[in-house]
Amino acid sequence: SGSSDPYCVVKVDNEVVARTATVWKSLNPFWGEEYTLRLPRGFRSLAVYVLDEDTIGQDDVIGKVSLSRQQILAEPRGVDSWLSLVPVHPDEEVQGEIHLELRVPEQGHPRVLSCHLIEARDLAPRDLSGTSDPFARVSCCGHTLETAVIKKTRFPHWDEVLEFELVEGELGEAVLSVEVWDWDIVGKNDFLGRVEFPLDTICTAPTKGWFQLLPVPSTAETLGGQLGALRLAVRLVEDRVLPPNYYQPLIQLLTEPILCPGQPPTGTALAILEEVTSGESRQDVATKLVKIFLGQGLAVPLLDYLTTRELSRTTDPNTLFRSNSLASKSVEQFMKVVGLPYLHEVLKPVVNRIFEEKKYVELDPVKMDLSCSRRHPCRRISFKGSLSEAQVQESSLELLKGYLGDIVDAIVGSVEKCPLLMRVAFKQLRRRVEERFPSAQHEEARYFSISGFLFLRFFAPAILTPKLFSLREQHADPRTSRTLLLLAK
């Protein structure tokens, strides 16, 4: 078809930790998915693989982007850019560790290198069964020995000792190489990883422990972006979480203007935080504040404090809460935390129907595909022969009005299901707007202030991208996505 069905797999140190939804029939997919990963302190790398989903056979690997821990840490604000995809070679896709004990006796002639191969763990699966048939190959000073093959496992236990005679004059810069392979009865064996040790370090002191298996160094030339590029935003944050009592002074400082409202409004911690918070970090600050104040049972007073401050700075009611201020972001985050089950109950039936029906909807003549709309006629309307733009617009408008009517009816009929905290917060907001703009000419401001949040920042974004609000497990196909976009508008 000239397109792909791409999805991404996220790996940390070659362990799969996340998978995005598939974007169907697109060479320019948008995922918009965000993951918070709890990583081990000593992790080495983060990699994102882009694959093409196939209904028959194995999915095709398009390419990958790999970032080392050092690369991510080198950017204090995080990595946020387009990164070219590079080819994926099987010999570089290794994972797991091997447990070894290496020793050379101080005395004896000739000296013998003893390599005790104990076990390995979390090896890459190379067979269709999801396992491998691993064996180890040890090379030193031109000699090679192998362990037995352990069938159908990714956690082989060999417990074998392989010995090499060392010739003093040949040591020099010699190394001991331990490779792990997957044995195949047909075709060549598959590489599972390797680790190397300079002989002089083993001769100096015994070496024992678990060692990370490494890939063969890449010799492939980059394809210079021919595989495409992936836009990533990655940030590494190292937090030390202390016992709750350590945070009490901070919580007291933040909640003080709420619990003791008599203070000057400009000198409080919340006011100062609002002034120094930049656009980039405002979302994070709002998220943390809402969680802290919900935990203290003070979320509604927090929103009242922030929105009242913004109202005092607003002279035109038509611009109320249109900016991404700390007040706007806090209300938005509050609705997501408190109202997500409510959102699902209201929107899910209609959103599911739109995904299942896959109707052709288009109002823009420039984007119309009349042949496409003819192959998939809209419900209640039957056309013969070629469709005109006017007919497609009319049928599309009828569909949109039908979907929109069902959504509005569901919202209006859901008053009793709306979470109590949301209702109390909006009742308080309405009262504050009435106090700030009491004249009759601004009577509608009290409604716009609430609908601006409830519709523009809650219902409409969820209709536009249901996957990001957990309304659907997968992203919409291009046709359904266009319908959702027009409906959200």
DADAKA-V130456 format. One record per backbone hydrogen bond with DSSP energy under -1.0 kcal/mol. NH is the residue of the N-H (numbers start at 1). CO is the residue of the C=O. E is the energy in kcal/mol with one decimal. If there is no record, write none. Layout:
nh: [NH/NH]
co: [CO/CO]
e: [E/E]
//
This chain:
nh: [7/9/10/11/12/13/15/17/18/20/23/26/43/46/47/48/49/50/51/52/53/60/62/63/64/65/67/69/72/73/74/75/78/79/81/83/85/86/92/93/94/97/98/99/100/101/102/103/113/114/115/116/117/118/120/121/123/126/127/130/135/137/138/139/140/143/145/147/150/153/158/159/160/162/164/166/170/174/176/177/178/179/180/181/182/183/190/192/194/195/197/199/202/203/204/205/207/209/211/213/214/216/226/228/230/232/234/246/247/251/252/253/254/255/259/260/263/267/272/273/274/275/276/277/282/285/286/287/288/289/290/291/292/293/294/295/296/297/298/302/303/304/305/306/307/308/309/310/311/312/314/319/320/322/325/329/330/331/332/333/334/335/336/337/338/339/343/344/345/346/347/348/351/352/353/354/355/356/357/358/367/373/374/375/376/381/392/393/394/395/396/397/398/399/400/401/402/403/404/405/406/407/408/409/410/411/412/413/414/417/418/423/424/425/426/427/428/429/430/431/432/433/434/435/436/437/442/443/445/448/449/451/452/454/455/456/457/459/460/462/463/464/465/468/469/470/471/481/482/483/484/485/486/487/488/489]
co: [51/49/18/47/15/45/12/10/10/8/6/4/40/67/11/65/9/63/7/60/5/52/50/50/86/48/46/44/68/69/70/72/75/234/232/230/228/64/89/90/92/121/211/119/209/116/207/114/164/103/162/101/160/99/156/97/154/131/131/127/181/179/145/177/143/140/138/136/134/132/118/118/117/115/113/111/167/171/197/139/195/137/193/135/190/133/182/180/214/178/176/174/198/199/200/201/102/100/98/96/194/91/223/225/83/81/79/243/244/247/248/249/250/251/255/256/260/264/268/269/270/271/272/273/278/281/282/283/284/285/286/287/288/289/290/291/292/294/293/298/299/300/301/302/303/304/305/306/307/308/311/316/317/319/323/325/326/327/328/329/330/331/332/333/334/335/339/340/341/342/343/344/347/348/349/350/351/352/353/354/364/369/370/371/372/378/388/389/390/391/392/393/394/395/396/397/398/399/400/401/402/403/404/405/406/407/408/409/411/414/414/419/420/421/422/423/424/425/426/427/428/429/430/431/432/433/439/440/442/444/445/447/448/450/451/451/453/454/455/458/459/460/461/465/466/467/466/477/478/479/480/481/482/483/484/485]
e: [-2.1/-2.4/-2.7/-3.2/-2.5/-2.0/-1.7/-2.9/-1.3/-2.4/-2.7/-2.8/-1.8/-3.1/-2.8/-2.9/-2.9/-3.0/-2.9/-3.2/-2.8/-1.8/-2.6/-1.4/-2.0/-2.3/-3.3/-2.8/-1.9/-2.5/-1.6/-1.2/-1.9/-2.7/-1.6/-2.3/-2.6/-2.5/-2.0/-1.1/-1.4/-1.8/-2.3/-3.6/-2.3/-1.6/-3.8/-1.9/-3.3/-2.8/-2.9/-3.1/-2.9/-2.1/-2.2/-2.4/-2.0/-1.1/-2.5/-2.1/-2.2/-3.2/-3.1/-2.8/-2.7/-2.0/-2.6/-2.4/-2.5/-3.0/-1.1/-1.2/-2.0/-2.9/-2.2/-2.9/-2.1/-3.1/-3.2/-2.7/-2.7/-2.9/-3.0/-2.9/-3.4/-3.0/-1.9/-2.7/-1.9/-2.1/-2.2/-2.4/-1.2/-2.6/-1.3/-1.9/-2.9/-2.2/-2.5/-2.4/-3.1/-1.3/-1.3/-1.6/-2.7/-2.0/-3.0/-1.9/-1.7/-2.5/-2.7/-2.0/-2.4/-2.5/-2.7/-3.0/-1.2/-1.0/-2.3/-2.6/-2.2/-1.7/-2.2/-1.2/-1.0/-2.5/-2.6/-2.3/-2.4/-2.7/-2.5/-1.9/-2.6/-2.8/-2.3/-2.0/-1.2/-1.1/-3.5/-1.9/-2.2/-2.4/-2.3/-2.5/-2.8/-2.0/-1.7/-1.9/-2.6/-1.9/-1.1/-1.8/-1.3/-1.7/-1.5/-2.7/-2.0/-2.2/-2.3/-2.5/-2.5/-2.3/-1.7/-2.2/-2.8/-2.6/-2.7/-2.3/-2.1/-1.9/-2.7/-2.1/-2.6/-2.8/-1.6/-2.2/-2.1/-2.2/-2.6/-1.8/-1.2/-2.1/-1.5/-1.8/-1.2/-1.4/-2.2/-2.8/-2.5/-2.6/-2.7/-2.7/-2.0/-2.1/-2.8/-2.6/-2.0/-2.7/-3.2/-2.5/-1.9/-2.1/-3.0/-2.5/-2.0/-2.5/-3.1/-2.1/-1.6/-1.0/-1.3/-2.0/-2.7/-2.4/-2.4/-2.1/-2.2/-2.0/-2.6/-1.9/-2.2/-2.4/-2.2/-2.0/-2.0/-2.7/-1.3/-1.7/-1.5/-2.5/-2.5/-2.9/-2.5/-3.0/-2.5/-1.2/-1.2/-2.1/-2.8/-1.0/-1.9/-2.3/-2.3/-1.0/-1.1/-1.5/-2.7/-3.0/-1.9/-1.9/-2.5/-2.2/-2.4/-2.4/-2.7/-2.3]
//
